[in-house]
Amino acid sequence: MRVSVSELRDGIKVVSLSEQIDYSSRGHLRHALLPPHGARPPQTVVDLSGVTFTDSTGINALIAAHRAATTAHGWLSLAAPPQAPQEPVRASRTCPGWVPPDDWSKSDG
């Protein structure tokens, strides 16, 4: 998995992921997404447009990052998720920040 991090105005962090999100990349993913202890509330957009494969470990890591962000009174939104995991995550309602590409203009973070 490759990770690129950039910061937009107002402290919004964009984490762009590419290649595979799976068991072997879970630690790297957590490090990129979880806020440091005592940090300001995270505002993160995760760009998944370059992801070619996501297994259940990857989905769980994204859900954990979303929960950590909301617990810290921040938010985490997923943009351009791969087609395969969209329906299970949407159906489980575990990650309301999952924003399909056609809904980007409607997203409020």
Residue pairs with C-beta under 8 A, 6 or more apart in sequence:
1 17
1 18
1 19
1 20
1 21
1 22
1 25
1 28
1 29
2 17
2 18
2 19
2 50
3 15
3 16
3 17
3 28
3 29
3 32
4 15
4 16
4 18
5 13
5 14
5 15
5 16
5 32
6 13
6 14
6 16
7 13
7 14
8 14
10 43
11 40
11 43
12 43
12 44
12 45
12 109
13 42
13 43
13 44
13 45
14 44
14 45
14 46
14 47
15 32
15 33
15 44
15 45
15 46
15 47
16 46
16 47
16 49
16 50
17 29
17 32
17 46
17 47
17 48
17 50
17 51
18 50
18 51
18 52
19 50
19 51
19 52
19 53
20 51
20 52
20 53
20 54
20 58
21 29
21 48
21 51
21 53
21 54
21 55
21 57
21 58
21 61
21 62
22 53
22 54
22 55
22 57
22 58
23 55
23 57
25 58
26 57
26 58
26 61
29 58
29 61
29 62
29 65
30 61
30 64
30 65
33 44
33 46
33 61
33 62
33 65
33 68
33 76
34 64
34 65
34 68
35 41
35 42
35 68
35 69
35 72
35 74
39 72
40 74
41 69
41 72
41 73
41 74
41 75
42 68
42 69
42 72
42 74
42 75
42 76
43 74
43 75
43 109
44 65
44 69
44 74
44 75
44 76
44 77
45 76
45 77
45 78
45 79
45 109
46 62
46 65
46 76
46 77
46 78
46 79
47 79
47 80
48 54
48 78
48 79
48 80
48 81
48 82
49 79
49 80
51 81
51 82
52 82
53 82
54 81
54 82
54 84
54 85
58 85
59 85
59 88
59 89
62 78
62 95
63 89
63 94
63 95
65 76
66 76
66 78
66 94
66 95
66 96
66 97
69 75
69 76
70 76
75 97
75 109
76 97
77 97
77 98
77 99
77 107
77 109
78 95
78 97
78 98
78 99
79 99
79 101
79 104
80 101
81 89
81 98
81 100
86 98
86 100
89 95
89 98
90 98
97 109
99 107
